[in-house]
Amino acid sequence: MLTQLKHYLSLLGLIVLVLLVGVLTSSVHDSQFDQSVVEFLIRMVVVIGIYLFVGNSGITSFGHIGFMAIGAYASAWQTCCPSLKPMTMPGLPDFLLRNSVPFVPSVVMSGLLAAAVALVVGMFMMRLSGIAASTATFAFLIIVNVVYSNWREVTGGTSSIVGIPIEVDVWTAVVWVVIALIGAHAFENSRYGLSLRASRDDEVAAKAAGVNVVAQRLVAFVGSAFIVGIGGALYSHFLGVLTTDTFYLDLTFITLAMLVIGGVGSLAGATVGVLTISILIDILRRLEAGVSVGGTMVSLPSGLEEILLGVAMLLILVYRPKGLFGGRTTLT
């Protein structure tokens, strides 16, 4: 009972933290800062979604950004201006080509499409374990990127899709982060989450106790893809423009870095990891753009952001292999 109470208090603490971020951002009145915070909050949705599978199953996934791409493009298909679709995406079905869907239903439908794809591919991939499963997820990312880069009549290929309505502000992003946190918390404390973590810690013992490991992994994989697909839809309505290169290796490794640095096995760690890395990225971007020191503009060399992120990951892996939270599942 006490442990359950601590978990609920930890969830409440994370929600309060996210709400404070929203309040702080609203009080600053800086458009550049607003944009940085919205991007950070959307990445938090994505990392929470990745955590739901990776943290509970113990299988590192390199393919979840593929689900983010699926969600982003699905949202664009539904909400993009009907006058532009026949020119940029003529291969869409007629009901999508000539109609637009409101923002919230489009986000949910985009998540459901990502979940449906995860259900199909997960039936095969979730039978694998360890490095084989991780390699399969990376192969999935490559397949999604190649398909979307060449499916010109539906995705525009390597060209940009424009005309996506910008609907995501700070408070919209905050609401979706809170929903993602509640969903991830509910799963990890359900019998599915408990069974999956049992298989993560000792697969042989879990099977001997009657746990259907493949089924538990599949449930987590589909739920994870749903949240990540929602993150992709939010990202498309934040950017207003889509290209396939956005959802590939750079975003894959940044989101995994956020998860690893915070703590792969902790929802609180995943959340704080996003916050830590986002602050670091924003500081480095501003320093690369240049700051005035005594009337002289001083800037860091271009590309230093990626180098320092790599160094941060290396230090965390060496000195705190379980992340900043050290494997703790609560804030306390």
C-alpha positions as CSV (number, residue, x, y, z in Angstrom):
1,M,0.0,0.0,0.0
2,L,2.8,2.4,0.9
3,T,4.7,1.6,-2.3
4,Q,1.6,2.2,-4.4
5,L,1.1,5.6,-2.6
6,K,4.7,6.5,-3.4
7,H,4.1,5.7,-7.1
8,Y,1.0,7.9,-7.2
9,L,2.8,10.7,-5.4
10,S,5.6,10.4,-7.9
11,L,3.2,10.7,-10.8
12,L,1.6,13.7,-9.2
13,G,5.0,15.3,-8.7
14,L,5.8,14.8,-12.4
15,I,2.5,16.3,-13.5
16,V,3.2,19.3,-11.2
17,L,6.6,19.7,-12.7
18,V,5.2,19.8,-16.2
19,L,2.5,22.3,-15.1
20,L,5.2,24.5,-13.6
21,V,7.0,24.4,-16.9
22,G,3.9,25.7,-18.6
23,V,3.3,28.5,-16.1
24,L,7.0,29.6,-16.3
25,T,6.9,29.7,-20.1
26,S,3.6,31.6,-20.1
27,S,5.1,34.2,-17.8
28,V,8.3,34.8,-19.8
29,H,6.7,36.1,-23.0
30,D,9.6,35.1,-25.3
31,S,8.6,33.6,-28.6
32,Q,12.0,31.8,-29.0
33,F,11.8,30.4,-25.5
34,D,8.2,29.3,-26.2
35,Q,9.3,27.4,-29.3
36,S,12.0,25.6,-27.4
37,V,9.7,24.6,-24.6
38,V,7.0,23.3,-27.0
39,E,9.6,21.2,-28.8
40,F,10.9,19.9,-25.4
41,L,7.4,18.9,-24.3
42,I,6.7,17.1,-27.6
43,R,9.9,15.2,-27.2
44,M,8.8,14.4,-23.7
45,V,5.7,12.7,-25.1
46,V,7.8,10.7,-27.5
47,V,10.4,9.6,-24.8
48,I,7.6,8.6,-22.4
49,G,6.2,6.5,-25.2
50,I,9.6,4.9,-25.9
51,Y,10.0,4.3,-22.1
52,L,6.7,2.4,-21.9
53,F,8.2,-0.3,-24.1
54,V,12.0,-0.1,-23.5
55,G,11.8,0.5,-19.8
56,N,9.4,-2.3,-19.1
57,S,10.7,-4.9,-21.5
58,G,14.4,-4.2,-21.3
59,I,14.7,-4.3,-25.1
60,T,16.4,-1.2,-26.6
61,S,14.4,0.0,-29.6
62,F,16.0,2.0,-32.4
63,G,12.8,2.0,-34.4
64,H,10.2,4.1,-32.5
65,I,10.9,7.3,-34.4
66,G,9.4,5.3,-37.3
67,F,6.1,5.4,-35.4
68,M,6.6,9.1,-34.9
69,A,6.9,9.5,-38.7
70,I,3.8,7.5,-39.2
71,G,1.9,9.6,-36.8
72,A,3.2,12.9,-38.2
73,Y,2.3,12.1,-41.8
74,A,-1.0,10.6,-40.8
75,S,-1.9,13.9,-39.1
76,A,-0.8,15.8,-42.2
77,W,-3.0,13.7,-44.4
78,Q,-6.0,14.5,-42.3
79,T,-5.5,18.2,-41.5
80,C,-3.6,19.7,-44.5
81,C,-5.4,22.2,-46.6
82,P,-7.7,20.4,-49.1
83,S,-6.6,22.8,-51.8
84,L,-3.0,21.7,-51.4
85,K,-3.5,18.0,-51.1
86,P,-4.3,17.3,-54.8
87,M,-1.0,19.0,-55.7
88,T,1.3,17.6,-53.0
89,M,-0.3,14.3,-52.1
90,P,-2.5,13.2,-55.1
91,G,-2.3,9.5,-54.2
92,L,-4.4,9.9,-51.0
93,P,-7.8,8.3,-50.8
94,D,-10.6,10.5,-51.9
95,F,-12.1,10.9,-48.4
96,L,-8.8,12.3,-47.2
97,L,-8.0,14.3,-50.4
98,R,-11.1,16.4,-50.2
99,N,-11.7,16.7,-46.5
100,S,-10.0,17.9,-43.4
101,V,-10.2,16.5,-39.9
102,P,-10.1,18.6,-36.7
103,F,-6.9,18.7,-34.7
104,V,-7.7,16.5,-31.7
105,P,-9.4,13.6,-33.6
106,S,-6.6,13.7,-36.1
107,V,-4.0,13.3,-33.3
108,V,-5.8,10.3,-31.8
109,M,-6.3,8.7,-35.3
110,S,-2.6,9.2,-36.0
111,G,-1.7,7.4,-32.8
112,L,-4.1,4.6,-33.6
113,L,-2.5,4.1,-37.1
114,A,1.0,3.9,-35.5
115,A,-0.4,1.4,-33.0
116,A,-2.0,-0.7,-35.8
117,V,1.3,-0.8,-37.7
118,A,3.1,-1.8,-34.4
119,L,0.6,-4.6,-33.9
120,V,1.4,-6.1,-37.3
121,V,5.2,-5.8,-37.2
122,G,5.2,-6.6,-33.5
123,M,3.7,-10.0,-34.0
124,F,7.0,-11.0,-35.6
125,M,9.6,-8.8,-33.8
126,M,8.4,-9.5,-30.3
127,R,9.4,-13.1,-30.7
128,L,13.0,-11.9,-30.7
129,S,15.1,-11.0,-27.7
130,G,18.2,-9.0,-26.9
131,I,20.3,-7.7,-29.8
132,A,18.2,-9.5,-32.4
133,A,15.1,-7.6,-31.3
134,S,17.0,-4.3,-31.2
135,T,18.4,-4.9,-34.7
136,A,14.8,-5.7,-36.0
137,T,13.6,-2.4,-34.6
138,F,16.4,-0.5,-36.4
139,A,15.5,-2.4,-39.6
140,F,11.9,-1.2,-39.2
141,L,13.1,2.4,-38.9
142,I,15.1,2.0,-42.2
143,I,12.0,0.5,-43.9
144,V,9.8,3.4,-42.8
145,N,12.3,6.0,-44.0
146,V,12.8,4.3,-47.4
147,V,9.1,3.8,-48.0
148,Y,8.1,7.4,-47.0
149,S,11.0,8.9,-48.9
150,N,9.9,7.2,-52.1
151,W,6.1,7.2,-51.7
152,R,5.9,10.5,-53.6
153,E,2.1,10.5,-54.3
154,V,1.2,10.1,-50.6
155,T,4.1,11.6,-48.6
156,G,5.7,13.9,-51.2
157,G,8.8,11.8,-51.1
158,T,11.9,13.7,-50.1
159,S,10.1,17.0,-50.8
160,S,8.4,18.9,-47.9
161,I,4.7,18.8,-47.1
162,V,3.5,22.3,-46.3
163,G,0.3,23.8,-45.2
164,I,-0.1,21.8,-42.0
165,P,-2.0,24.0,-39.5
166,I,0.1,25.0,-36.5
167,E,-2.1,24.0,-33.5
168,V,0.4,23.2,-30.8
169,D,1.2,25.8,-28.2
170,V,2.7,25.4,-24.7
171,W,-0.5,24.4,-22.9
172,T,-1.6,22.1,-25.7
173,A,1.7,20.3,-25.4
174,V,1.4,20.2,-21.6
175,V,-2.0,18.5,-21.8
176,W,-0.7,15.8,-24.0
177,V,2.4,15.3,-21.8
178,V,0.1,14.8,-18.8
179,I,-2.0,12.3,-20.7
180,A,1.1,10.4,-21.8
181,L,2.4,10.3,-18.1
182,I,-0.9,9.0,-16.9
183,G,-1.0,6.3,-19.6
184,A,2.6,5.2,-19.0
185,H,2.0,5.1,-15.2
186,A,-1.2,3.1,-15.6
187,F,0.5,0.5,-17.8
188,E,3.6,0.0,-15.6
189,N,1.4,-0.5,-12.6
190,S,-1.0,-2.9,-14.3
191,R,-0.7,-6.7,-14.4
192,Y,0.7,-6.3,-18.0
193,G,3.5,-4.0,-16.9
194,L,4.3,-6.1,-13.8
195,S,4.4,-9.3,-15.9
196,L,6.6,-7.6,-18.5
197,R,9.1,-6.3,-16.0
198,A,9.2,-9.8,-14.5
199,S,10.2,-11.1,-17.9
200,R,12.8,-8.3,-18.3
201,D,14.5,-9.3,-15.0
202,D,14.3,-13.1,-15.6
203,E,12.7,-14.3,-18.8
204,V,13.1,-18.0,-17.9
205,A,11.5,-17.6,-14.5
206,A,8.7,-15.5,-15.9
207,K,7.8,-18.1,-18.5
208,A,8.0,-20.8,-15.8
209,A,5.5,-18.7,-13.8
210,G,3.1,-18.7,-16.7
211,V,3.8,-15.3,-18.2
212,N,3.2,-15.1,-22.0
213,V,6.3,-13.0,-22.7
214,V,5.6,-12.4,-26.4
215,A,2.0,-11.2,-25.7
216,Q,3.2,-8.9,-22.9
217,R,5.8,-7.4,-25.1
218,L,3.3,-6.9,-27.9
219,V,0.9,-5.1,-25.6
220,A,3.7,-2.7,-24.5
221,F,4.9,-2.3,-28.1
222,V,1.5,-1.3,-29.4
223,G,0.8,1.1,-26.5
224,S,4.2,2.6,-26.9
225,A,3.7,3.2,-30.6
226,F,0.3,4.8,-29.9
227,I,1.9,7.4,-27.6
228,V,4.9,8.0,-30.0
229,G,2.5,8.3,-32.9
230,I,0.7,11.0,-31.0
231,G,4.0,12.7,-30.4
232,G,4.6,12.7,-34.2
233,A,1.2,14.2,-34.9
234,L,2.0,17.0,-32.3
235,Y,5.4,17.6,-34.0
236,S,3.8,18.0,-37.4
237,H,1.4,20.6,-36.0
238,F,4.3,22.3,-34.2
239,L,6.5,22.6,-37.3
240,G,3.8,23.1,-40.0
241,V,6.0,21.4,-42.5
242,L,7.3,17.8,-42.8
243,T,10.3,16.1,-44.4
244,T,11.2,12.4,-44.1
245,D,14.8,13.3,-42.9
246,T,13.3,14.8,-39.7
247,F,12.4,11.4,-38.5
248,Y,15.5,9.4,-38.8
249,L,18.9,8.9,-37.0
250,D,19.4,12.3,-35.4
251,L,16.0,12.2,-33.6
252,T,16.4,8.5,-32.8
253,F,19.7,9.0,-31.0
254,I,18.6,12.3,-29.2
255,T,15.5,10.6,-27.8
256,L,17.4,7.5,-26.7
257,A,20.1,9.8,-25.1
258,M,17.3,11.5,-23.1
259,L,16.0,8.1,-21.9
260,V,19.4,6.7,-21.1
261,I,20.6,9.8,-19.2
262,G,17.5,10.1,-17.1
263,G,17.2,6.4,-16.5
264,V,15.8,3.7,-18.8
265,G,14.0,1.9,-16.0
266,S,12.2,4.9,-14.5
267,L,9.3,7.0,-15.7
268,A,10.5,9.8,-13.5
269,G,14.0,9.4,-14.9
270,A,12.8,9.5,-18.5
271,T,10.9,12.7,-17.8
272,V,13.8,14.4,-16.0
273,G,16.2,13.1,-18.7
274,V,14.2,15.0,-21.4
275,L,14.3,18.1,-19.2
276,T,18.0,17.9,-18.6
277,I,19.0,17.3,-22.3
278,S,16.6,19.9,-23.6
279,I,18.0,22.5,-21.3
280,L,21.6,21.5,-22.4
281,I,20.6,21.6,-26.1
282,D,18.9,25.0,-25.8
283,I,22.0,26.5,-24.0
284,L,24.4,25.1,-26.6
285,R,22.2,26.3,-29.5
286,R,22.3,29.8,-28.1
287,L,26.0,29.7,-27.5
288,E,26.5,28.4,-31.1
289,A,24.4,31.3,-32.4
290,G,26.6,33.7,-30.4
291,V,26.5,35.7,-27.2
292,S,27.7,39.2,-26.4
293,V,30.6,39.3,-23.9
294,G,31.9,42.8,-23.2
295,G,30.6,44.0,-26.5
296,T,32.2,41.2,-28.5
297,M,30.2,38.4,-30.1
298,V,31.5,35.0,-29.0
299,S,30.2,31.7,-30.4
300,L,31.0,28.1,-30.0
301,P,32.1,26.0,-33.0
302,S,29.3,24.5,-35.0
303,G,28.6,20.9,-34.2
304,L,29.7,21.2,-30.6
305,E,26.1,20.3,-29.5
306,E,26.3,16.8,-30.8
307,I,29.8,16.3,-29.3
308,L,28.8,17.4,-25.8
309,L,25.7,15.3,-25.9
310,G,27.9,12.3,-26.8
311,V,30.2,13.1,-23.9
312,A,27.3,13.5,-21.5
313,M,26.0,10.0,-22.5
314,L,29.4,8.5,-22.2
315,L,29.9,9.9,-18.7
316,I,26.5,8.8,-17.5
317,L,27.1,5.3,-18.9
318,V,30.4,5.1,-17.1
319,Y,29.6,6.6,-13.7
320,R,25.8,6.1,-13.5
321,P,24.9,3.1,-15.7
322,K,21.3,3.3,-14.5
323,G,20.9,7.0,-15.3
324,L,20.5,10.0,-13.2
325,F,17.7,8.4,-11.2
326,G,19.9,5.3,-10.6
327,G,17.0,2.9,-11.4
328,R,14.6,4.4,-8.9
329,T,11.0,4.2,-10.0
330,T,9.8,7.2,-8.0
331,L,10.9,10.8,-7.4
332,T,11.6,10.0,-3.7
